[in-house]
Amino acid sequence: MLLLGLVGRAVTSAMERDIDAVLHWQLIYFDSFPVSELAEAVRRRSEHERMHPNYYGLFAADGRTLAGDILVRPQSVPVSRDGVTLTLRLDASGSDSSPMVRAMAERRANGETLVVARDLTSILRMRHTIINALIAGGILCMTAGVLGAFALSVKQVRRLKAVRRVTQRIAQGDLGQRLPIGGRDEIDMLAHLVNHMLAEVERLMNEVKGACDGIAHDLRTPLARVRTLLIRIDERTHSVQDEALEQLIDKARRETDALLERFRAMLRISEIGTLQRRGGFGEMQLDTLVQEVGELFEPLAESRSIGFVVKTAPVGPTHADRALMFEALSNLLDNAIKFTPDGGTVRLQLIHTASGPQIDVIDNGPGIPDDERDAVLQRFYRGEQTRHLAGSGLGLSIVSAVVNVHDFAMHIRNANPGTCVSIECWTRTLA
């Protein structure tokens, strides 16, 4: 629009300058005639302009027409030889229509006014043609630009979607993913840097993980030997009848068993994290799994006079690893029964939601404060209210590892009193 305005103004200004120059020379031509011969000169000039490209008019001081084909003196034209484009059409003799003109006037010494005008029809038509051509060309260029921009944007949007999918997988813990590279622009430069960073992070994580796994694996054997030695020492101390020594040996055995349990849990978390994603997955029935886990832990709850309730709702088959889901539910129920006081209640329920199946494990134990709900998923963390109870602090870490492998979601809420741990068994679709 700005270009059209500039072109239109430039064409109009050039047209007005050229016509004003012609009109100015016309007035100079009539200035060469004496006053007594001016009317006859105007009359002859008007008769020669058969095609009416120019118009002339000589008017007396009182406004009467003395000569020429302009019948009415245009009052909007000054007598200072300044060109004016008339917005109103002139009445001209010998013309079927009143053309749009550019006019200029001067006052003679005897008070008469001479008006000369030039028809703008052909020039305005040319101007209109030029502007129409610019509009058509502008529309064509704009359309081509929009189509080109759309084609380029589609390509870039596809690349960004691919980057988004890979980034989501990386955020879910799959550090083996790399950003796609398909060009030589700024996005590829950033992708190269991010891929280099991911490779370094993966290397460091593998080194740390390998060191931790190596320590846990290497210490299991000597700890098992220490436990065996403690058992033999305990057998020999029965003949000594030293009660204090027996208590010390029993405490050492319990501490050794706790260490072995921690190392086993650490290695299990590492094994779950290194599983091939969905390698052992298949269609399974969650309601059957929930019933089996409930039957397994019901005697444990009864031994502590804890009410144990299992409820299932009909849900469709779920794509998951049955062994890992069984292990996760076992850890949740073990924690719930462990932290529920005698005479309390533990509920295991399977419900159907709009997002898919959901498993809830609810107890009425001490609960988990809001500021500790993320921390309890970390290894070895023990809440302030449960430090006095036996445990390795790795149960929820195993559950979290299983949930991450399945791309499920886990939420910890307040059960007033107690805790509700929910597992949403739906597969998140990468956008």
N, C-alpha and C positions, 0 to 999 in steps of 0.2 A: 504493500500500500504506500509506503514511503517512496519507493522507487517510482511508482505511477504518479504520485504527486509531484515529485521533482521533474520527471519527464514532461508532464503536462504543463507545469509552470515554465519550463525552459522553452517548449514549443510555442506557448502563448506569447512569451516575452519576445522571442525572435520574430514571430509573425507581426506583433505590434510595432516593433522597431522598423521592419521592412516596409510596412504599409505607411507608417508615419513619414518615412523618408520620401515615399512616392507622393503623398499628399502635400508635403512641404514643397517639393519641386513643382507640383501643380499650382500652388499659390504663388510661387515665384514667377511661373509662366504668366499668370493673369496679372501680376503686378507690372508686367511690361506694357500693358495696354493703358491708354489714357482713360479717364473716367467716362468720357462720352462714348467710347467704343467698347467698354467692358461688357455691357448687356449683350451687344451683338456677338462678341467673342464667346460669351457663355452659351448663347443660343446655338452658335455653330458647333461648339464643342459637344453639346448635348445631342445634337442631331447626328454627329459622327459616331457616338457610342451606342450603336444599334443593339449590341449584346448586353448593354448596361453593366459593364464591369465597374464603371465610375458614374457618379451622380454629381450634379452641380445645381446650385441655387443661388440667385442674387436677390437680396431682399432689401426693400427701402427701410428708412429709419423707423417708419411706423409699422413694419412687419409685412407690407404688401410684397407679393412675389413679382419681381421685375423680369426675370429670365431664368431658364433652367428647368430641369425635370423634377426638382424637389419642390413640392407644392406648399409644405408647411415648414417654417423654420424651427429646427429642434432647439428648444430652450436649454437643454442640458449640455450643449456644446459651447465651451467658452470661446471668446474671440482672441485668445492668446496663442493661437497656433499649437495648442496641446491636443493630441489625438484622444478621442473618446470612442469607446465601443458602446453603441447604443443598445440598451436592453429592450427598448421599444422599437418596433419596425417602422420604417419611414413610409409615408405615402408618396409614391413616385408615379408620374404619368408614363404611360406606355408599358407598364409592368403589371403582370397578373397578380403578383404577390408583393408583399413588402419585405425586402431582404434585410438581413442583419448586416450592418455596415460599421466601418470605422470612419469617423468623421472628424474634420478639422475646420475651423472658421477663423476669419480675420475681419476687422472693421476697417473700411476705407476712409479716406480723409473727408469725403462728403457725407458720412454717416451711414452709408450703405454697408450691408454685411454679406460677405461672400462665403458660402459653405461648399466644401468639396468632401465627397465621401467615396469609399471604395467597398465593393461587395465582398463579404467574408465567406460566402457560401462554400466555394471550392476549398478555401483554406480550412474552414471548420470541418468540412468533410474529410480532408486529409488528416487533420488533427484527430478526428474521431476514429479514423482507420488505424492510425498509429497507436492510439490508446487501446483499441480493441486487440491489435496484434500483441501489444505488451501484456494485456490481461490474459490472452490465450497462452502466450509463452510463459507467463508467470504461473498460470495454473498447471501447465505441462511440467515445468521445472519443479513446482511444489509437489505434484503427484509423484514424479520420479524421485524426488528427495525423500518423501514419506515412505515410498515403497523400498527404497534403498536402506533407509534407516530401520525400517521394520525387519528387513532381511538380516541386517547386521545385528539388531537387537535380539532376534530369535536365536541366532548362533551364540551370542554372549549369554543369554538367559539359560540356554541349555547347558553351557559350560558351568554357570553358577549353580544350576540345579545339581549337576554332577558333583561339584565341590561341596555343596550342602549335604548330599547323601553321604559322601565319604567322611565329612566332618562329623556328622551325627554318629557314624559307626566308630570313629575315633573317640568321640566323647563317651561312648558306651564301653570303652576299654579295649577296642581292637586296634592296638598300636601298629599292627602290620599293614594297615591301609595307607595308601598314598594318594595325594591329590592328583587328578588327571592333568596332563599337559598336552596341549594341542595347538600351540602357536608360538609366536615370539613377541607377545605384547606384555603389558605390565602385569596382567593376571598370571601369565606363565612365570614371570620373574618372581612374583610372590609365591606361586606354587612350588617353584624350585627351592626357595628359602625354607618354606614350611616343611617340605619333604625332607630336606637336610636336617632340620630341627627334629622332626619325628624319628628319623633314623638314629640320631644321637640319643634322643630320649629312650627309644626302644632298647638301644644297646645298653644304656646305663641301667634301665629297669631290669633287663635280663641279667646283668651282672649282679645287681643287688639281690634279685630273686634267686639266682643260682647260688650266691653265697649263703643266703638264709636257708635255702633248701638243703644245701650241702651240710651246713652246721646241724640242722635238725636231723638229717639222715645219719650223719656220722656219730651224733651223740646218742642215738637210740640204742645202738649195740652196747656201748659201755654202761649206759644206764640200766639196760636189761641185765647185764652181768652183775651190776651192783645190787639190783633187786634180788637176783638169785642168791648172791652171797648173803644178803640180809636174811633171806629165808632160812639158809643153812645155819647162820648164827643164831636165829631165833629157835631153831630146833635144838641146838646145843645148850641154849641158856635155860631150857626147861629143867635140866638136871641141877643147875646152879641155884635155882629158886631165888633169883634176884629180881624183885618186882620193878625197881627203878630202871634196871637195864632192859627189861622186857618192854617197858613203856618207851624208852628211847629208841629201841630197835623198831618198835611198831610205828612210831612217829616218822622215823627215817624211811620206812617202807611206804607210808602214805605220801610223803613228799616225793619219793621216787616215782610212785604211780602217777602223781599229779604232773610231774615233768614229762613222763612218757605220754600221758594223755594230751598234753599241750603239743608235743612234737608230732603226734599222730594227727591232731587237728590242723596244725600248720601245713603238714604235707598234704592233707586232704583238700584244704583250700587251694593249694598250689595245683593239685591235680585237676580240680574243677575248673580253675582259671585257664588251664592249658588244653582243655578239651576242644576238639574240633567243633566249631559252632554248628549245632543241630546235626552233628554226625550220628548220634545214637537216638535221635528223636523219632517218634512215631505217634500214631493216634492212640489215645488212652482215655479211659473213663474216670473222671475225677471223683465221682460219687463212690465208686468202688474203692478207689485208693483211700478216700477219707474214712470209709467204714473200716478198712483193714488197719489203718493207723490207730483209729479209735479203739478197736478191739485189742491192739497190742498194749496200749497205755491204760486201759481201764483197770486192770488189776493193780497197777502202781498207784493210781489215784485212790482206789478202795483201801489200800494198805495204810493210807494217811487220812482216811475218812473224808476225802475230798469228793464232792459231787462232780460227776463227769457226764456231760451232756453232748451228744453227737446228733447233729441235724444236717440233712442233705436235701437239696432240691434237684429236680431233674435238669441236667444241663447236657449239652451236646458234647461230642468227642473233642478233646483238646490235643493239639500237637505239642508234645513235650517228652522229656526223658523221665520215664516212670521211676527209675531207681533214684535219680537226683531229687525228684519231687517227694518221694517217700522219705529220703534223708532230711530234706528241709523241714517237712512237717514233724518228723520225729524230734528234731532239735527244738522247734517251737513248743511242742507239747512238753518236752523234757524241762525246758525253762519255765513254762507256765506252772507245771506241777511243783517244781522245785521252789518257786518263789511264792506260791499260794500257801497261806497258813492252813494248819489242820482244821478241817471243818469247812473250808472254803468251797468254791465252785470254779470249775474250768469248763469252758464251752468250745467245741470245735464244730463249726458250721460251714456249709457250702451253699452259697446263694447265687442267684442269677441276676445280673445287673444289665443295664443297657450296653455296657462295654464288653460284657462277657462274664464268665464264671469268676467268683471271688471267694477265697477261703479266709475265714476269720478264726483266730485263736484268741479267746478272751478269758482273762483270769481276774480275780479280785485280790491280788497281792498288793505290794507296796506301790506299784506303778513306776513309771519312768518320767522324770521331770522333762519339761519341754526343752530345756537347754542341753539335755543329754541324749535326745532321741537320735541325733546324727552320730554322736560319739559312740553309742553302744554298738554300732555296726562295724567299728574299727576293732582290729585285733587286740586282745588282752585287756580291753577296757572293762572296768567293773564299776557299776554305779555306787554312789555313796550309801544307798539304802540296802545294798545287797553284798557288800564286801565281806560280811561275816559268814556268808554261805559258801560252801565248797563249789569250785568251778574254775574253768580255765579262761573264761571271757572270750571264747572263740565260737560259741554256739550260733549267735546271730551273725557272725562273720561268715560262717559256712552258709547260712540261709541267704545272706546277701549275695554271695558268690553264685549260688544256684539261681537266684532271681535274675542276676545280670546275664548269665548264660542263656536264659530263656527269653530275655528281653521283656520280662514281666515287670510289674511295679509293686513295690512294698511300701506300706504306710504304717506308722506307729501312732496310735491315738490313745487318748485318755478314756478309760471305761467307767470311771467314777463309781466305785474305786477300782483300781487295777489298770491293766493294760490290754489294749486290743491291737493285735498285729494282723494286718490284712495283706493278702497277696492277690493282686488283680491278674488273672491268668489270660491276658489278651496280648497278642503279638503286636507291638508297635510297628506301623508301616512307615518306612523312611520316605519322606516327601521328596 
